[in-house]
Amino acid sequence: MDISLRDRFTALWQQYFPGADLPLALEYRNSPGAALPVPPPGGWRCIVCQLGRARNGTPLAFDSGSVTCGGGRMYTGYAQERPPNFYHFLSSGKEGVVEGERYKQTPEIVAAWEKQILPFDAAGKRLVFTRWDQLTEEDCPEVVIFFARPEVMSGLFTLANFDRADPGAVICPMGSGCSSIVYYPWLEQQKDDPKVVMGMFDPSARKCVPLDVMTIAFPMKRFVKMVRYMEESFLITPTWETVKKKIVRSGALYRKD
């Protein structure tokens, strides 16, 4: 990790997004390093629900045993097979067998959608989340994840489009909460020209994030470019000065929640 990049972004973030939470950095690696290994939770638990500690300053390292949600195991690369009755679980359910989440109309739609989900294998790897200001030279971030309210999201979304003619520089693929911060942005990072991923629309994951907070995840290739052009963007205009005041107000309201 380039420490000068870490410090430069931190300074710019404090200047243009005063009081907003720093992002999490994600990487897959062979050992937990300085991160706290996450033990098996002893039952089902959403990985998004476990990230509060990382956002508050404790780097976390997950492995195959740490992730017990069937969908979460799939989207983090720790399982290649779908959970039993997956098609019915995501749709209308199966009487006496499984209650449906009703996120898709029919099992057949789930089956057609599932064929477009590319598998990836993270067996033997640790999935590490570290708050941006705690990164060290030994870290090698692959994705940078922001948990943000609307005004902050407005700035990040616009920055993601600043150097792009393509109106689709930010994508919003359907999936679980963890897919929007791990699976999709990690896959994008493997591409030559990755897209930024907006997410956390999954109703099942909403209980694990603060009120009014969504996510936007930058593949590291895109993030590095963004840092370079922040000071020539709209962030230096009077328009953004107005938004900055709302960010400060939003932060004050959030601390009262």
ChimeraX commands (.cxc) that place a marker at each C-alpha (Angstrom):
marker #1 position 0.00,0.00,0.00 radius 0.5
marker #1 position 1.27,3.45,-0.92 radius 0.5
marker #1 position 1.06,5.31,2.38 radius 0.5
marker #1 position 1.22,8.66,0.63 radius 0.5
marker #1 position -2.02,7.72,-1.19 radius 0.5
marker #1 position -3.61,6.79,2.13 radius 0.5
marker #1 position -2.69,10.11,3.71 radius 0.5
marker #1 position -3.52,12.21,0.65 radius 0.5
marker #1 position -7.02,10.77,0.37 radius 0.5
marker #1 position -7.62,11.11,4.11 radius 0.5
marker #1 position -6.76,14.81,3.94 radius 0.5
marker #1 position -8.94,15.38,0.87 radius 0.5
marker #1 position -11.81,13.47,2.46 radius 0.5
marker #1 position -11.69,15.59,5.59 radius 0.5
marker #1 position -11.59,18.75,3.46 radius 0.5
marker #1 position -14.42,17.97,1.07 radius 0.5
marker #1 position -16.57,15.52,3.10 radius 0.5
marker #1 position -16.22,16.91,6.64 radius 0.5
marker #1 position -17.30,14.50,9.35 radius 0.5
marker #1 position -18.22,11.69,6.95 radius 0.5
marker #1 position -17.05,8.17,7.75 radius 0.5
marker #1 position -13.85,6.97,6.14 radius 0.5
marker #1 position -14.30,3.96,3.83 radius 0.5
marker #1 position -13.34,0.35,4.36 radius 0.5
marker #1 position -10.64,-1.27,2.26 radius 0.5
marker #1 position -11.16,-4.90,1.21 radius 0.5
marker #1 position -8.58,-7.44,0.15 radius 0.5
marker #1 position -8.16,-11.20,-0.09 radius 0.5
marker #1 position -4.87,-12.49,1.29 radius 0.5
marker #1 position -3.26,-15.62,2.67 radius 0.5
marker #1 position -3.10,-14.62,6.34 radius 0.5
marker #1 position -5.04,-12.25,8.61 radius 0.5
marker #1 position -1.96,-10.17,9.34 radius 0.5
marker #1 position -2.83,-7.56,11.98 radius 0.5
marker #1 position -6.58,-8.03,11.44 radius 0.5
marker #1 position -8.70,-9.75,14.07 radius 0.5
marker #1 position -9.78,-13.23,12.90 radius 0.5
marker #1 position -13.56,-13.53,13.02 radius 0.5
marker #1 position -14.61,-16.80,14.70 radius 0.5
marker #1 position -17.56,-18.84,13.46 radius 0.5
marker #1 position -20.70,-17.09,14.79 radius 0.5
marker #1 position -22.33,-20.32,15.97 radius 0.5
marker #1 position -25.26,-20.02,13.60 radius 0.5
marker #1 position -26.53,-17.94,10.72 radius 0.5
marker #1 position -25.28,-14.37,10.60 radius 0.5
marker #1 position -25.09,-11.79,7.83 radius 0.5
marker #1 position -21.53,-10.65,7.10 radius 0.5
marker #1 position -22.78,-7.07,6.68 radius 0.5
marker #1 position -23.95,-7.16,10.32 radius 0.5
marker #1 position -20.40,-7.98,11.39 radius 0.5
marker #1 position -18.71,-5.02,9.69 radius 0.5
marker #1 position -19.59,-2.45,12.34 radius 0.5
marker #1 position -16.41,-3.24,14.24 radius 0.5
marker #1 position -14.30,-2.73,11.13 radius 0.5
marker #1 position -15.98,0.60,10.42 radius 0.5
marker #1 position -15.29,1.61,14.04 radius 0.5
marker #1 position -11.60,0.79,13.74 radius 0.5
marker #1 position -11.00,-2.93,14.29 radius 0.5
marker #1 position -9.65,-4.61,11.14 radius 0.5
marker #1 position -11.43,-7.93,10.61 radius 0.5
marker #1 position -10.34,-11.09,8.80 radius 0.5
marker #1 position -13.00,-13.56,7.66 radius 0.5
marker #1 position -12.42,-17.08,6.42 radius 0.5
marker #1 position -14.70,-19.87,5.23 radius 0.5
marker #1 position -15.79,-20.66,8.78 radius 0.5
marker #1 position -16.61,-17.04,9.59 radius 0.5
marker #1 position -19.32,-16.77,6.94 radius 0.5
marker #1 position -22.38,-18.90,7.66 radius 0.5
marker #1 position -25.02,-17.32,5.40 radius 0.5
marker #1 position -25.48,-19.46,2.28 radius 0.5
marker #1 position -25.72,-16.47,-0.03 radius 0.5
marker #1 position -22.83,-14.78,1.76 radius 0.5
marker #1 position -20.63,-17.84,1.28 radius 0.5
marker #1 position -21.41,-17.79,-2.43 radius 0.5
marker #1 position -20.73,-14.06,-2.83 radius 0.5
marker #1 position -17.49,-14.15,-0.84 radius 0.5
marker #1 position -16.09,-17.09,-2.80 radius 0.5
marker #1 position -16.27,-19.61,0.02 radius 0.5
marker #1 position -18.90,-21.85,-1.60 radius 0.5
marker #1 position -19.51,-22.88,-5.19 radius 0.5
marker #1 position -22.83,-24.65,-4.68 radius 0.5
marker #1 position -26.12,-22.88,-4.05 radius 0.5
marker #1 position -27.91,-23.51,-0.74 radius 0.5
marker #1 position -30.70,-26.14,-0.76 radius 0.5
marker #1 position -33.95,-24.89,-2.31 radius 0.5
marker #1 position -32.16,-21.68,-3.33 radius 0.5
marker #1 position -34.56,-20.94,-6.21 radius 0.5
marker #1 position -37.61,-21.25,-3.97 radius 0.5
marker #1 position -36.00,-19.44,-1.04 radius 0.5
marker #1 position -35.30,-16.35,-3.14 radius 0.5
marker #1 position -38.80,-16.38,-4.65 radius 0.5
marker #1 position -42.15,-17.69,-3.49 radius 0.5
marker #1 position -40.97,-20.45,-1.18 radius 0.5
marker #1 position -42.03,-24.10,-1.04 radius 0.5
marker #1 position -44.82,-25.08,1.32 radius 0.5
marker #1 position -43.58,-27.10,4.26 radius 0.5
marker #1 position -39.97,-26.84,3.09 radius 0.5
marker #1 position -38.74,-23.26,2.94 radius 0.5
marker #1 position -40.24,-19.80,3.38 radius 0.5
marker #1 position -39.60,-17.54,0.42 radius 0.5
marker #1 position -37.97,-14.10,0.65 radius 0.5
marker #1 position -40.04,-13.08,-2.42 radius 0.5
marker #1 position -37.24,-11.05,-4.01 radius 0.5
marker #1 position -38.00,-12.73,-7.36 radius 0.5
marker #1 position -41.43,-13.56,-8.71 radius 0.5
marker #1 position -40.82,-17.23,-9.53 radius 0.5
marker #1 position -38.18,-19.95,-9.04 radius 0.5
marker #1 position -37.75,-19.97,-12.82 radius 0.5
marker #1 position -36.72,-16.31,-12.81 radius 0.5
marker #1 position -34.23,-17.07,-10.04 radius 0.5
marker #1 position -32.80,-19.92,-12.12 radius 0.5
marker #1 position -32.39,-17.68,-15.17 radius 0.5
marker #1 position -30.83,-14.91,-13.06 radius 0.5
marker #1 position -28.50,-17.35,-11.29 radius 0.5
marker #1 position -26.96,-18.46,-14.58 radius 0.5
marker #1 position -25.51,-14.96,-14.93 radius 0.5
marker #1 position -23.72,-15.08,-11.55 radius 0.5
marker #1 position -20.09,-15.90,-12.27 radius 0.5
marker #1 position -18.47,-18.16,-9.67 radius 0.5
marker #1 position -15.18,-17.32,-8.05 radius 0.5
marker #1 position -13.09,-19.29,-5.60 radius 0.5
marker #1 position -11.56,-17.75,-2.47 radius 0.5
marker #1 position -10.82,-21.06,-0.74 radius 0.5
marker #1 position -7.87,-20.74,1.64 radius 0.5
marker #1 position -7.91,-16.95,1.51 radius 0.5
marker #1 position -8.78,-14.46,4.24 radius 0.5
marker #1 position -11.24,-11.69,3.43 radius 0.5
marker #1 position -9.90,-8.64,5.27 radius 0.5
marker #1 position -11.71,-5.36,5.95 radius 0.5
marker #1 position -9.64,-2.42,7.20 radius 0.5
marker #1 position -10.71,1.15,7.76 radius 0.5
marker #1 position -8.84,3.42,5.34 radius 0.5
marker #1 position -6.81,5.32,7.94 radius 0.5
marker #1 position -5.51,2.07,9.43 radius 0.5
marker #1 position -3.94,0.70,6.25 radius 0.5
marker #1 position -0.23,-0.09,6.35 radius 0.5
marker #1 position 2.45,-0.73,3.75 radius 0.5
marker #1 position 1.69,-4.45,4.02 radius 0.5
marker #1 position -1.91,-4.01,2.89 radius 0.5
marker #1 position -2.96,-4.29,-0.74 radius 0.5
marker #1 position -6.57,-3.04,-1.11 radius 0.5
marker #1 position -8.63,-4.36,-3.99 radius 0.5
marker #1 position -11.90,-2.53,-3.25 radius 0.5
marker #1 position -12.73,0.66,-1.32 radius 0.5
marker #1 position -16.21,0.67,0.23 radius 0.5
marker #1 position -18.08,3.76,1.37 radius 0.5
marker #1 position -21.10,3.61,3.69 radius 0.5
marker #1 position -22.74,6.93,2.89 radius 0.5
marker #1 position -25.81,9.11,3.29 radius 0.5
marker #1 position -27.32,10.97,0.30 radius 0.5
marker #1 position -25.12,14.09,0.25 radius 0.5
marker #1 position -21.91,12.07,0.49 radius 0.5
marker #1 position -23.27,9.58,-2.03 radius 0.5
marker #1 position -23.99,12.48,-4.39 radius 0.5
marker #1 position -20.35,13.50,-4.33 radius 0.5
marker #1 position -18.96,10.00,-4.74 radius 0.5
marker #1 position -21.36,9.14,-7.56 radius 0.5
marker #1 position -20.45,12.33,-9.41 radius 0.5
marker #1 position -16.73,11.72,-8.88 radius 0.5
marker #1 position -17.13,8.21,-10.30 radius 0.5
marker #1 position -18.51,9.77,-13.48 radius 0.5
marker #1 position -16.14,12.75,-13.67 radius 0.5
marker #1 position -13.63,11.28,-16.14 radius 0.5
marker #1 position -16.08,9.13,-18.07 radius 0.5
marker #1 position -18.11,9.73,-21.22 radius 0.5
marker #1 position -20.00,6.49,-20.58 radius 0.5
marker #1 position -23.20,7.27,-18.61 radius 0.5
marker #1 position -22.98,3.81,-17.04 radius 0.5
marker #1 position -19.80,4.33,-15.03 radius 0.5
marker #1 position -21.71,3.28,-11.90 radius 0.5
marker #1 position -23.66,0.03,-11.91 radius 0.5
marker #1 position -26.28,-1.28,-9.50 radius 0.5
marker #1 position -26.62,-5.05,-10.02 radius 0.5
marker #1 position -29.27,-6.98,-8.13 radius 0.5
marker #1 position -27.93,-9.10,-5.31 radius 0.5
marker #1 position -27.44,-9.41,-1.58 radius 0.5
marker #1 position -25.89,-6.68,0.52 radius 0.5
marker #1 position -22.56,-8.50,0.60 radius 0.5
marker #1 position -22.60,-8.94,-3.18 radius 0.5
marker #1 position -22.63,-5.16,-3.64 radius 0.5
marker #1 position -19.55,-4.59,-1.47 radius 0.5
marker #1 position -17.57,-7.77,-2.12 radius 0.5
marker #1 position -18.56,-9.85,-5.13 radius 0.5
marker #1 position -19.41,-7.30,-7.82 radius 0.5
marker #1 position -16.70,-4.70,-7.07 radius 0.5
marker #1 position -14.07,-7.43,-6.68 radius 0.5
marker #1 position -15.00,-8.86,-10.08 radius 0.5
marker #1 position -14.87,-5.35,-11.55 radius 0.5
marker #1 position -11.37,-4.88,-10.15 radius 0.5
marker #1 position -10.20,-7.80,-12.29 radius 0.5
marker #1 position -11.17,-5.92,-15.46 radius 0.5
marker #1 position -9.09,-3.41,-17.42 radius 0.5
marker #1 position -11.82,-0.78,-17.21 radius 0.5
marker #1 position -13.84,-1.48,-14.04 radius 0.5
marker #1 position -17.09,0.14,-12.99 radius 0.5
marker #1 position -18.07,1.45,-9.58 radius 0.5
marker #1 position -20.82,-0.45,-7.74 radius 0.5
marker #1 position -23.69,1.16,-5.82 radius 0.5
marker #1 position -25.61,-1.06,-3.45 radius 0.5
marker #1 position -27.02,-2.15,-0.09 radius 0.5
marker #1 position -30.56,-2.19,-1.46 radius 0.5
marker #1 position -31.09,-5.73,-0.13 radius 0.5
marker #1 position -33.97,-5.55,2.41 radius 0.5
marker #1 position -32.45,-8.45,4.37 radius 0.5
marker #1 position -29.23,-6.50,4.92 radius 0.5
marker #1 position -30.87,-3.17,5.77 radius 0.5
marker #1 position -31.13,-4.11,9.45 radius 0.5
marker #1 position -27.33,-4.21,9.54 radius 0.5
marker #1 position -26.64,-0.65,8.35 radius 0.5
marker #1 position -27.50,2.75,9.88 radius 0.5
marker #1 position -30.57,4.71,8.90 radius 0.5
marker #1 position -30.42,6.26,5.40 radius 0.5
marker #1 position -27.01,4.73,4.61 radius 0.5
marker #1 position -26.25,3.06,1.28 radius 0.5
marker #1 position -22.93,1.86,-0.15 radius 0.5
marker #1 position -20.77,2.67,-3.13 radius 0.5
marker #1 position -17.73,0.49,-3.78 radius 0.5
marker #1 position -14.78,1.56,-5.92 radius 0.5
marker #1 position -12.50,-1.05,-7.45 radius 0.5
marker #1 position -9.01,0.08,-6.47 radius 0.5
marker #1 position -8.12,0.93,-10.07 radius 0.5
marker #1 position -10.97,3.43,-10.18 radius 0.5
marker #1 position -10.33,4.73,-6.68 radius 0.5
marker #1 position -6.71,5.67,-7.40 radius 0.5
marker #1 position -7.82,7.66,-10.45 radius 0.5
marker #1 position -10.52,9.41,-8.44 radius 0.5
marker #1 position -8.06,10.61,-5.81 radius 0.5
marker #1 position -5.90,12.15,-8.53 radius 0.5
marker #1 position -8.66,14.34,-9.95 radius 0.5
marker #1 position -10.65,15.28,-6.84 radius 0.5
marker #1 position -9.08,18.75,-6.67 radius 0.5
marker #1 position -9.97,19.63,-10.26 radius 0.5
marker #1 position -13.57,18.46,-9.94 radius 0.5
marker #1 position -16.82,20.08,-8.76 radius 0.5
marker #1 position -15.53,19.68,-5.20 radius 0.5
marker #1 position -13.77,23.06,-5.51 radius 0.5
marker #1 position -16.93,24.92,-6.62 radius 0.5
marker #1 position -19.43,26.99,-4.62 radius 0.5
marker #1 position -22.04,24.35,-5.42 radius 0.5
marker #1 position -20.16,21.80,-3.35 radius 0.5
marker #1 position -19.65,24.27,-0.51 radius 0.5
marker #1 position -23.43,24.25,-0.13 radius 0.5
marker #1 position -23.52,20.46,-0.09 radius 0.5
marker #1 position -20.68,20.33,2.46 radius 0.5
marker #1 position -22.84,22.25,4.90 radius 0.5
marker #1 position -25.54,19.60,4.50 radius 0.5
marker #1 position -22.96,16.87,5.11 radius 0.5
marker #1 position -22.05,18.51,8.40 radius 0.5
marker #1 position -25.73,18.82,9.35 radius 0.5
marker #1 position -26.37,15.19,8.39 radius 0.5
marker #1 position -23.45,14.08,10.54 radius 0.5
marker #1 position -24.83,15.97,13.52 radius 0.5
marker #1 position -28.23,14.32,13.07 radius 0.5
marker #1 position -26.59,10.91,12.69 radius 0.5
marker #1 position -24.77,11.28,16.00 radius 0.5
marker #1 position -28.12,11.85,17.68 radius 0.5
marker #1 position -29.64,8.65,16.23 radius 0.5
marker link #1:1,2 radius 0.2
marker link #1:2,3 radius 0.2
marker link #1:3,4 radius 0.2
marker link #1:4,5 radius 0.2
marker link #1:5,6 radius 0.2
marker link #1:6,7 radius 0.2
marker link #1:7,8 radius 0.2
marker link #1:8,9 radius 0.2
marker link #1:9,10 radius 0.2
marker link #1:10,11 radius 0.2
marker link #1:11,12 radius 0.2
marker link #1:12,13 radius 0.2
marker link #1:13,14 radius 0.2
marker link #1:14,15 radius 0.2
marker link #1:15,16 radius 0.2
marker link #1:16,17 radius 0.2
marker link #1:17,18 radius 0.2
marker link #1:18,19 radius 0.2
marker link #1:19,20 radius 0.2
marker link #1:20,21 radius 0.2
marker link #1:21,22 radius 0.2
marker link #1:22,23 radius 0.2
marker link #1:23,24 radius 0.2
marker link #1:24,25 radius 0.2
marker link #1:25,26 radius 0.2
marker link #1:26,27 radius 0.2
marker link #1:27,28 radius 0.2
marker link #1:28,29 radius 0.2
marker link #1:29,30 radius 0.2
marker link #1:30,31 radius 0.2
marker link #1:31,32 radius 0.2
marker link #1:32,33 radius 0.2
marker link #1:33,34 radius 0.2
marker link #1:34,35 radius 0.2
marker link #1:35,36 radius 0.2
marker link #1:36,37 radius 0.2
marker link #1:37,38 radius 0.2
marker link #1:38,39 radius 0.2
marker link #1:39,40 radius 0.2
marker link #1:40,41 radius 0.2
marker link #1:41,42 radius 0.2
marker link #1:42,43 radius 0.2
marker link #1:43,44 radius 0.2
marker link #1:44,45 radius 0.2
marker link #1:45,46 radius 0.2
marker link #1:46,47 radius 0.2
marker link #1:47,48 radius 0.2
marker link #1:48,49 radius 0.2
marker link #1:49,50 radius 0.2
marker link #1:50,51 radius 0.2
marker link #1:51,52 radius 0.2
marker link #1:52,53 radius 0.2
marker link #1:53,54 radius 0.2
marker link #1:54,55 radius 0.2
marker link #1:55,56 radius 0.2
marker link #1:56,57 radius 0.2
marker link #1:57,58 radius 0.2
marker link #1:58,59 radius 0.2
marker link #1:59,60 radius 0.2
marker link #1:60,61 radius 0.2
marker link #1:61,62 radius 0.2
marker link #1:62,63 radius 0.2
marker link #1:63,64 radius 0.2
marker link #1:64,65 radius 0.2
marker link #1:65,66 radius 0.2
marker link #1:66,67 radius 0.2
marker link #1:67,68 radius 0.2
marker link #1:68,69 radius 0.2
marker link #1:69,70 radius 0.2
marker link #1:70,71 radius 0.2
marker link #1:71,72 radius 0.2
marker link #1:72,73 radius 0.2
marker link #1:73,74 radius 0.2
marker link #1:74,75 radius 0.2
marker link #1:75,76 radius 0.2
marker link #1:76,77 radius 0.2
marker link #1:77,78 radius 0.2
marker link #1:78,79 radius 0.2
marker link #1:79,80 radius 0.2
marker link #1:80,81 radius 0.2
marker link #1:81,82 radius 0.2
marker link #1:82,83 radius 0.2
marker link #1:83,84 radius 0.2
marker link #1:84,85 radius 0.2
marker link #1:85,86 radius 0.2
marker link #1:86,87 radius 0.2
marker link #1:87,88 radius 0.2
marker link #1:88,89 radius 0.2
marker link #1:89,90 radius 0.2
marker link #1:90,91 radius 0.2
marker link #1:91,92 radius 0.2
marker link #1:92,93 radius 0.2
marker link #1:93,94 radius 0.2
marker link #1:94,95 radius 0.2
marker link #1:95,96 radius 0.2
marker link #1:96,97 radius 0.2
marker link #1:97,98 radius 0.2
marker link #1:98,99 radius 0.2
marker link #1:99,100 radius 0.2
marker link #1:100,101 radius 0.2
marker link #1:101,102 radius 0.2
marker link #1:102,103 radius 0.2
marker link #1:103,104 radius 0.2
marker link #1:104,105 radius 0.2
marker link #1:105,106 radius 0.2
marker link #1:106,107 radius 0.2
marker link #1:107,108 radius 0.2
marker link #1:108,109 radius 0.2
marker link #1:109,110 radius 0.2
marker link #1:110,111 radius 0.2
marker link #1:111,112 radius 0.2
marker link #1:112,113 radius 0.2
marker link #1:113,114 radius 0.2
marker link #1:114,115 radius 0.2
marker link #1:115,116 radius 0.2
marker link #1:116,117 radius 0.2
marker link #1:117,118 radius 0.2
marker link #1:118,119 radius 0.2
marker link #1:119,120 radius 0.2
marker link #1:120,121 radius 0.2
marker link #1:121,122 radius 0.2
marker link #1:122,123 radius 0.2
marker link #1:123,124 radius 0.2
marker link #1:124,125 radius 0.2
marker link #1:125,126 radius 0.2
marker link #1:126,127 radius 0.2
marker link #1:127,128 radius 0.2
marker link #1:128,129 radius 0.2
marker link #1:129,130 radius 0.2
marker link #1:130,131 radius 0.2
marker link #1:131,132 radius 0.2
marker link #1:132,133 radius 0.2
marker link #1:133,134 radius 0.2
marker link #1:134,135 radius 0.2
marker link #1:135,136 radius 0.2
marker link #1:136,137 radius 0.2
marker link #1:137,138 radius 0.2
marker link #1:138,139 radius 0.2
marker link #1:139,140 radius 0.2
marker link #1:140,141 radius 0.2
marker link #1:141,142 radius 0.2
marker link #1:142,143 radius 0.2
marker link #1:143,144 radius 0.2
marker link #1:144,145 radius 0.2
marker link #1:145,146 radius 0.2
marker link #1:146,147 radius 0.2
marker link #1:147,148 radius 0.2
marker link #1:148,149 radius 0.2
marker link #1:149,150 radius 0.2
marker link #1:150,151 radius 0.2
marker link #1:151,152 radius 0.2
marker link #1:152,153 radius 0.2
marker link #1:153,154 radius 0.2
marker link #1:154,155 radius 0.2
marker link #1:155,156 radius 0.2
marker link #1:156,157 radius 0.2
marker link #1:157,158 radius 0.2
marker link #1:158,159 radius 0.2
marker link #1:159,160 radius 0.2
marker link #1:160,161 radius 0.2
marker link #1:161,162 radius 0.2
marker link #1:162,163 radius 0.2
marker link #1:163,164 radius 0.2
marker link #1:164,165 radius 0.2
marker link #1:165,166 radius 0.2
marker link #1:166,167 radius 0.2
marker link #1:167,168 radius 0.2
marker link #1:168,169 radius 0.2
marker link #1:169,170 radius 0.2
marker link #1:170,171 radius 0.2
marker link #1:171,172 radius 0.2
marker link #1:172,173 radius 0.2
marker link #1:173,174 radius 0.2
marker link #1:174,175 radius 0.2
marker link #1:175,176 radius 0.2
marker link #1:176,177 radius 0.2
marker link #1:177,178 radius 0.2
marker link #1:178,179 radius 0.2
marker link #1:179,180 radius 0.2
marker link #1:180,181 radius 0.2
marker link #1:181,182 radius 0.2
marker link #1:182,183 radius 0.2
marker link #1:183,184 radius 0.2
marker link #1:184,185 radius 0.2
marker link #1:185,186 radius 0.2
marker link #1:186,187 radius 0.2
marker link #1:187,188 radius 0.2
marker link #1:188,189 radius 0.2
marker link #1:189,190 radius 0.2
marker link #1:190,191 radius 0.2
marker link #1:191,192 radius 0.2
marker link #1:192,193 radius 0.2
marker link #1:193,194 radius 0.2
marker link #1:194,195 radius 0.2
marker link #1:195,196 radius 0.2
marker link #1:196,197 radius 0.2
marker link #1:197,198 radius 0.2
marker link #1:198,199 radius 0.2
marker link #1:199,200 radius 0.2
marker link #1:200,201 radius 0.2
marker link #1:201,202 radius 0.2
marker link #1:202,203 radius 0.2
marker link #1:203,204 radius 0.2
marker link #1:204,205 radius 0.2
marker link #1:205,206 radius 0.2
marker link #1:206,207 radius 0.2
marker link #1:207,208 radius 0.2
marker link #1:208,209 radius 0.2
marker link #1:209,210 radius 0.2
marker link #1:210,211 radius 0.2
marker link #1:211,212 radius 0.2
marker link #1:212,213 radius 0.2
marker link #1:213,214 radius 0.2
marker link #1:214,215 radius 0.2
marker link #1:215,216 radius 0.2
marker link #1:216,217 radius 0.2
marker link #1:217,218 radius 0.2
marker link #1:218,219 radius 0.2
marker link #1:219,220 radius 0.2
marker link #1:220,221 radius 0.2
marker link #1:221,222 radius 0.2
marker link #1:222,223 radius 0.2
marker link #1:223,224 radius 0.2
marker link #1:224,225 radius 0.2
marker link #1:225,226 radius 0.2
marker link #1:226,227 radius 0.2
marker link #1:227,228 radius 0.2
marker link #1:228,229 radius 0.2
marker link #1:229,230 radius 0.2
marker link #1:230,231 radius 0.2
marker link #1:231,232 radius 0.2
marker link #1:232,233 radius 0.2
marker link #1:233,234 radius 0.2
marker link #1:234,235 radius 0.2
marker link #1:235,236 radius 0.2
marker link #1:236,237 radius 0.2
marker link #1:237,238 radius 0.2
marker link #1:238,239 radius 0.2
marker link #1:239,240 radius 0.2
marker link #1:240,241 radius 0.2
marker link #1:241,242 radius 0.2
marker link #1:242,243 radius 0.2
marker link #1:243,244 radius 0.2
marker link #1:244,245 radius 0.2
marker link #1:245,246 radius 0.2
marker link #1:246,247 radius 0.2
marker link #1:247,248 radius 0.2
marker link #1:248,249 radius 0.2
marker link #1:249,250 radius 0.2
marker link #1:250,251 radius 0.2
marker link #1:251,252 radius 0.2
marker link #1:252,253 radius 0.2
marker link #1:253,254 radius 0.2
marker link #1:254,255 radius 0.2
marker link #1:255,256 radius 0.2
marker link #1:256,257 radius 0.2
view
